[in-house]
Amino acid sequence: MLAVAAGGTFPRLFYTREPIYGMPQTPVRPTALPPQEEKAAHVRRMFSSIAPRYDLLNHVLSLNIDKLWRRRAVDRLGWERTPRGTYLDTCAGTLDLAVELARRPRFAGRVVGSDFTYAMLAHGTDKLSALPVEPACADAMMLPFADASFDGATVGFGVRNLADLDAGLRETARVLKPGARFVILEFTTPGWQPFRGLYLFYFLRVLPAVGRLVSKHDSAYSYLPESVRQFPEPPELAARMERAGFAEVGWTTLSGGIAALHWGTKR
């Protein structure tokens, strides 16, 4: 269904499938991690609030390493096998990962950047120019695409925010063609000392303080480290990808274990 949200239009595609999560009128909870039944609404509200400063904080807080991580994710996608294909970037946020793929010199296909937070997509559209990227305001747990629609998919720092991780993995598998590659880029926690201790000090103390100062949001950058600490470790996430319908699953850590790349092939 074609739709336009109040406050602006996208230069390209903007479509959704009902129902997607509504926008509750209750105030943001003071706790960083909401109850599971409130997670979807909480995440949508939170990212709507921080969207104007999201890119700046990503680059500053990661010392620009996030750009390297996105390049590695696209490298792992294997899009060269089908350079004219259609690819999905789910939980696309401000579209950085979709843009990274679309800018590859030999890429001749198109990328659908899907996110259920309109404000995040809207703040990413100025990056698109003539790139073959189509923003789609849609819920990763109920994608408005037919079975076997895509030649590959990525998600960068998004599966951690899903209200139901396993359902989200299964939904991505549903829209992929057999043999298509799915790549997940997500934060994890370093395991080796003393780097782990230094990283946790930064992640739990410094990052939330800087995030609050720049974003003007009380809890968003406390939610980030807490959600990472509760997210499955790489071996468990790999096992859950297999249960969701992916084969040839693998993973590797990046930058000393700060982030991890996961990949699998749709059976």
N, C-alpha and C positions, 0 to 999 in steps of 0.2 A: 504494500500500500504506500503510495507516494504521500509524503507529509512534509509540512514546513512548520518549524517551531517559532513561537513568538520571539521577536527580538533579532531576527536575522534569517538569511537563507544561505544555503551552501551553493558554491559555484557548480557543483556536480550533483550526483545522486544522493538523495536523503530519503531512506525508506525504512519502514518498521513493520512489525507484525504484532498485533494485539494478542494477549495483553503483555505489556512490559511493566516493570515495577513503577508504582506511583511515587509521588513526592509528598510524604507526610508533612503535616504542618507543625508537628511537635518540635521543640528545640533540639539541637544537637546534644547528644548525651555527653556528660563530662568524662566518662570513661573512654579510654583509647580503643578498647575492643568491645563492640556491642554484643548482646546476646545473639545467638545464631539466627534466630527467627527475624531479627531486625537488621541483619548484616547488609543485605542488598540495599535497603533504603538508606542506611547509614553511609555506605560507601558512595552511593550516587550523590547524596547531599554533600558529603565531604569533598569529593572531587569537583563538584560544581563550584564550591567555595574557593578552592585553591587553583583552579584552572588558569587565572591570569598570571600567576607566578610559577606555575608548575615546571616549565622548561628551564627557567633560570635556576630554580633550586636543584633540579636534576643535575645540571652541569656543574654548578658550584659545589654541591655536597659530594659529588662523585669525583671532583677534580677532572671532569670531562672524560673519565674512563668509560662512562655509559655509552659514549659514541663508539668506542672500540668494541664494546660488548655487542652492540647492535650489528656492527659489521660482521662479527664472528657468527652471529645468529643467521644472517642472510647467507653467509658463506656455507653454512651447514644445510641450508634448505635444499640445495641441489636444483635450483630453478633452471639451470642451464640445460637440463634434459628437455624442458618444455618452455623455451623462452617466450613463446607467444600465448602461454596459458593464462588462466585466471587464478589469482591467489588471494587468500584471506588473511588479513591481520586482525585478529580478534582482540577485544579489550585494547583497542588501538590508541586510546588516549588522544594526545595531540599529534598523532600520525607519524612520529619520527621513524618507527620501524618500517611502516609502509613506504615512506619516502626513501629510506635507505635501499629498499629493493627496487623501487621504480627508477632510481637514478643509475642503476647499474648499466654500463655502456651497451651491453648486448641484450638487455631486457626489452622485449617488444610486446609484452602482454599487458594485463591490467591488474591492479590491486584494489580490493575492497577493504577499506579500513572501518571496522565495526566497533562501536562502543555504545553503551547505554547511557552515557552522560553527554548530553548535547553540548554543554559548555566546553568540555574538553575538545570535542571535534571542531567546534567553532573556532577555538583558539589555534587550531592546527591548520586551518584551511589556507592561511596566507603562505604556507610553505609549498603549496601544490603547483602554482604557476601552470605550466603546460604538462605537468606530469600525469601519467595515467592512473591516478588514484581517485577512488570514489568513496567519500565518507558515507557511512550507513549507520544511522542511530538505531541500534538493535541490541537486544539482550543476548549475551553469550550463552545463556541457558536455554534460549528459545530463538534460534537464528531463523530469519525469514528467507531461507534458501532451500532449494530442493536437495534431495539426497544426491551425493556424488557430483556436486557442482564445481569443486575447486581442485586445481592441480597441486596445491600445497597450501600450508597455513603456518603462521607464526603467532606468537603471543609474547609480549615483552612486559614483565613485571605485572601481569594481570591475573593469572590463575589463582594467585594467593588471595585475591579479593572476592572470588566467587563464593556465593552462599553455599553451593554444593559442588565441590571440586570434581567429584566423580561424574556427576551429571554434566558438568561443563566439558569434561574430556570426551564423554560419549557423544555429546552434541557436535563437537568439532569433528570427531570421527565420522559422524553421520554425513556431513556435508563434503567430505573429502572423497575423491575418486580412489579406488583400489590402487595401491602402489604409491600414492601421494605421500609426501613427507610432511611431518608436523614437527616444528621446532619451538621449544619453550625456553625463554630466557627469564630466570628468576633469581632473586636473592637467596643466599644461604649463609651459614655461619662458619667461619674458619675453624678448623679443628686443632691446629698446632699452636703451641705456646712458644714464645711470648706474644706472637702476632694476634692470637685470639683475644688475649686480655686487652691489648691496645685497641683492637678493633671494637670490642664491646664497649669500652669506655667512650670511644667516639660515637658509636651507633646509639648508645643508650643515654648519653649525657650531652655531647656536643651537638649532634645532628638535630635532636628535638628542639634545643634552644635556638639554634640558627633558623630552623624551619619555622618556629613560632614567630620569630622576629621579622622574617622576610614575608611569610605568607599571611601573617595576621590571623592565623587560625590556631585555636588553643590546643587541639588534639591531633591534627592530621599527622604531624611528624613525630608524635608519640605512638600513634597507631602503626606507623611503618615498622619500627624495630620490634614491637610486640607481635605484629602479625608474622614477621619473618621468623621469630623464635618459635611460634606455634605451628609454622608450616612444615609439612613432611620433609625429612631429609632426602637427599637425592636418591638413595636406593629405594625408599618407600614410594617416592613419586614415580620412579621408573616402573615399579611393580603395578602401580595404579594405572599407568598408561597402557600396560599390557592387558590389564583387565578391561580397559575401555575399548579395546579393539586394535591396538597397535602392535606391530611386530618389529624385529630388528631394533629394539629400544636400546639406547645408550645415553651416557651422560659424561660430562667432564666439568671440572671446576675452573673458574677464571679468577685471575688476580689474587692468588693465594687462598681461594675459597670464599671470597666475598659474594660471588655470583656463580651460577651453574647453568650450563646449556644442556638441555635434554632433547632428544629426538626419537622419532619412531615413524614407521611406515604403516599406512592404513592397510589392514588385511583385506 
